């Protein structure tokens, strides 16, 4: 199209110019115009190729930006989940601390109860001995009463030991759960 416009200009200006100059100059000008038109077509092709490359680059960058945006949203979701898990871990650690305090208190109470049970057992045994000596027919049952008192004491101590073991198992299980959750969070962060 450009060649046609330039050629039309040459045709219009050609007769007026041809009168002043000879045919060789006109041919040279026509050739220069053709060369100029060819150069313009080449430049136009190069510009179109550059525009196509820019369009391709823009499309690629748009896709990469979309991927980045999606990954950013996934990261935000992961961070929200991580914050939720951290809150749950904090709550579990608080519960573990409460359980540990309860276990410590139960152990202290258990020790106190052992002393009380031992003193009561001793008093029962002493009273049994005194009453046995005072009442001769009770004297024969003294060993039986002492054995019963010791069995009661042993049962009480055993039940206290069982309670303490249960609390220790609960604490160990809670510690294991917290360590597993922390390990999972560390794996997710890396």
C-alpha positions as a Python dict, from the first residue, in 0.01 Angstrom:
ca = {
    (1, 'X'): (0, 0, 0),
    (2, 'X'): (279, 238, 82),
    (3, 'X'): (450, 150, -239),
    (4, 'X'): (134, 240, -425),
    (5, 'X'): (111, 580, -253),
    (6, 'X'): (474, 657, -325),
    (7, 'X'): (434, 541, -681),
    (8, 'X'): (126, 764, -725),
    (9, 'X'): (324, 1060, -592),
    (10, 'X'): (599, 983, -839),
    (11, 'X'): (351, 961, -1125),
    (12, 'X'): (193, 1293, -1032),
    (13, 'X'): (523, 1469, -985),
    (14, 'X'): (691, 1275, -1258),
    (15, 'X'): (578, 1471, -1569),
    (16, 'X'): (657, 1809, -1411),
    (17, 'X'): (991, 1683, -1291),
    (18, 'X'): (1070, 1505, -1616),
    (19, 'X'): (1054, 1827, -1803),
    (20, 'X'): (1331, 1974, -1588),
    (21, 'X'): (1549, 1665, -1565),
    (22, 'X'): (1640, 1385, -1789),
    (23, 'X'): (1501, 1030, -1780),
    (24, 'X'): (1798, 889, -1589),
    (25, 'X'): (1739, 1111, -1290),
    (26, 'X'): (1373, 1016, -1295),
    (27, 'X'): (1466, 647, -1305),
    (28, 'X'): (1711, 700, -1019),
    (29, 'X'): (1446, 876, -812),
    (30, 'X'): (1196, 603, -891),
    (31, 'X'): (1451, 342, -787),
    (32, 'X'): (1524, 534, -466),
    (33, 'X'): (1151, 548, -393),
    (34, 'X'): (1123, 175, -455),
    (35, 'X'): (1423, 113, -229),
    (36, 'X'): (1269, 338, 32),
    (37, 'X'): (939, 149, 5),
    (38, 'X'): (1126, -182, 36),
    (39, 'X'): (1310, -50, 342),
    (40, 'X'): (980, 66, 490),
    (41, 'X'): (828, -278, 427),
    (42, 'X'): (1129, -442, 593),
    (43, 'X'): (1104, -207, 890),
    (44, 'X'): (730, -272, 907),
    (45, 'X'): (795, -649, 909),
    (46, 'X'): (1059, -608, 1181),
    (47, 'X'): (822, -392, 1389),
    (48, 'X'): (543, -649, 1346),
    (49, 'X'): (786, -927, 1453),
    (50, 'X'): (887, -718, 1756),
    (51, 'X'): (521, -659, 1841),
    (52, 'X'): (452, -1033, 1812),
    (53, 'X'): (751, -1110, 2038),
    (54, 'X'): (628, -852, 2288),
    (55, 'X'): (280, -1002, 2274),
    (56, 'X'): (423, -1350, 2334),
    (57, 'X'): (636, -1220, 2622),
    (58, 'X'): (335, -1038, 2768),
    (59, 'X'): (125, -1358, 2749),
    (60, 'X'): (401, -1556, 2920),
    (61, 'X'): (436, -1290, 3192),
    (62, 'X'): (58, -1287, 3240),
    (63, 'X'): (59, -1665, 3291),
    (64, 'X'): (350, -1640, 3533),
    (65, 'X'): (173, -1363, 3723),
    (66, 'X'): (-143, -1576, 3743),
    (67, 'X'): (65, -1867, 3874),
    (68, 'X'): (233, -1637, 4124),
    (69, 'X'): (-105, -1502, 4236),
    (70, 'X'): (-240, -1857, 4283),
    (71, 'X'): (71, -1962, 4478),
    (72, 'X'): (42, -1648, 4691),
    (73, 'X'): (-319, -1736, 4778),
    (74, 'X'): (-211, -2091, 4866),
    (75, 'X'): (61, -1947, 5089),
    (76, 'X'): (-190, -1720, 5263),
    (77, 'X'): (-419, -2020, 5320),
    (78, 'X'): (-127, -2220, 5459),
    (79, 'X'): (-33, -1933, 5691),
    (80, 'X'): (-392, -1914, 5816),
    (81, 'X'): (-390, -2289, 5881),
    (82, 'X'): (-52, -2257, 6050),
    (83, 'X'): (-184, -1984, 6281),
    (84, 'X'): (-482, -2205, 6367),
    (85, 'X'): (-252, -2498, 6444),
    (86, 'X'): (-29, -2276, 6657),
    (87, 'X'): (-334, -2168, 6858),
    (88, 'X'): (-432, -2532, 6905),
    (89, 'X'): (-76, -2622, 7012),
    (90, 'X'): (-77, -2334, 7261),
    (91, 'X'): (-407, -2462, 7399),
    (92, 'X'): (-267, -2817, 7419),
    (93, 'X'): (45, -2692, 7596),
    (94, 'X'): (-174, -2502, 7842),
    (95, 'X'): (-380, -2816, 7901),
    (96, 'X'): (-60, -3016, 7946),
    (97, 'X'): (61, -2763, 8204),
    (98, 'X'): (-270, -2792, 8388),
    (99, 'X'): (-247, -3171, 8382),
    (100, 'X'): (111, -3158, 8509),
    (101, 'X'): (7, -2929, 8793),
    (102, 'X'): (-285, -3161, 8875),
    (103, 'X'): (-51, -3460, 8871),
    (104, 'X'): (195, -3281, 9099),
    (105, 'X'): (-87, -3189, 9336),
    (106, 'X'): (-223, -3545, 9324),
    (107, 'X'): (122, -3682, 9401),
    (108, 'X'): (157, -3448, 9699),
    (109, 'X'): (-189, -3546, 9819),
    (110, 'X'): (-100, -3910, 9766),
    (111, 'X'): (211, -3874, 9984),
    (112, 'X'): (8, -3700, 10253),
    (113, 'X'): (-259, -3968, 10233),
    (114, 'X'): (5, -4239, 10273),
    (115, 'X'): (120, -4081, 10597),
    (116, 'X'): (-237, -4044, 10716),
    (117, 'X'): (-320, -4402, 10620),
    (118, 'X'): (-1, -4527, 10788),
    (119, 'X'): (-85, -4333, 11106),
    (120, 'X'): (-447, -4453, 11100),
    (121, 'X'): (-329, -4808, 11038),
    (122, 'X'): (-85, -4780, 11327),
    (123, 'X'): (-360, -4639, 11552),
    (124, 'X'): (-599, -4916, 11448),
    (125, 'X'): (-332, -5174, 11518),
    (126, 'X'): (-249, -5013, 11854),
    (127, 'X'): (-615, -4990, 11949),
    (128, 'X'): (-663, -5350, 11846),
    (129, 'X'): (-373, -5453, 12066),
    (130, 'X'): (-505, -5250, 12360),
    (131, 'X'): (-858, -5380, 12323),
    (132, 'X'): (-725, -5730, 12271),
    (133, 'X'): (-529, -5714, 12589),
    (134, 'X'): (-826, -5567, 12773),
    (135, 'X'): (-1066, -5820, 12641),
    (136, 'X'): (-915, -6165, 12636),
    (137, 'X'): (-1152, -6308, 12383),
    (138, 'X'): (-1049, -6033, 12142),
    (139, 'X'): (-685, -6115, 12196),
    (140, 'X'): (-712, -6415, 11964),
    (141, 'X'): (-843, -6198, 11679),
    (142, 'X'): (-559, -5946, 11713),
    (143, 'X'): (-354, -6091, 11428),
    (144, 'X'): (-657, -6109, 11203),
    (145, 'X'): (-746, -5746, 11269),
    (146, 'X'): (-388, -5638, 11210),
    (147, 'X'): (-379, -5834, 10883),
    (148, 'X'): (-710, -5680, 10775),
    (149, 'X'): (-578, -5335, 10860),
    (150, 'X'): (-262, -5402, 10657),
    (151, 'X'): (-470, -5535, 10365),
    (152, 'X'): (-689, -5225, 10373),
    (153, 'X'): (-377, -5010, 10382),
    (154, 'X'): (-226, -5207, 10092),
    (155, 'X'): (-548, -5169, 9888),
    (156, 'X'): (-558, -4797, 9949),
    (157, 'X'): (-191, -4759, 9854),
    (158, 'X'): (-245, -4972, 9543),
    (159, 'X'): (-543, -4762, 9429),
    (160, 'X'): (-337, -4446, 9483),
    (161, 'X'): (-49, -4592, 9283),
    (162, 'X'): (-290, -4690, 9003),
    (163, 'X'): (-429, -4334, 8993),
    (164, 'X'): (-76, -4192, 8974),
    (165, 'X'): (18, -4433, 8694),
    (166, 'X'): (-292, -4330, 8498),
    (167, 'X'): (-204, -3964, 8535),
    (168, 'X'): (155, -4030, 8423),
    (169, 'X'): (28, -4219, 8117),
    (170, 'X'): (-206, -3928, 8035),
    (171, 'X'): (83, -3682, 8062),
    (172, 'X'): (306, -3899, 7842),
    (173, 'X'): (31, -3930, 7581),
    (174, 'X'): (-28, -3554, 7582),
    (175, 'X'): (348, -3486, 7542),
    (176, 'X'): (360, -3729, 7249),
    (177, 'X'): (65, -3555, 7080),
    (178, 'X'): (224, -3212, 7120),
    (179, 'X'): (559, -3335, 6985),
    (180, 'X'): (386, -3492, 6682),
    (181, 'X'): (201, -3169, 6604),
    (182, 'X'): (525, -2965, 6638),
    (183, 'X'): (704, -3209, 6411),
    (184, 'X'): (423, -3183, 6151),
    (185, 'X'): (441, -2800, 6162),
    (186, 'X'): (818, -2808, 6110),
    (187, 'X'): (772, -3036, 5810),
    (188, 'X'): (507, -2801, 5666),
    (189, 'X'): (730, -2495, 5712),
    (190, 'X'): (1024, -2654, 5532),
}
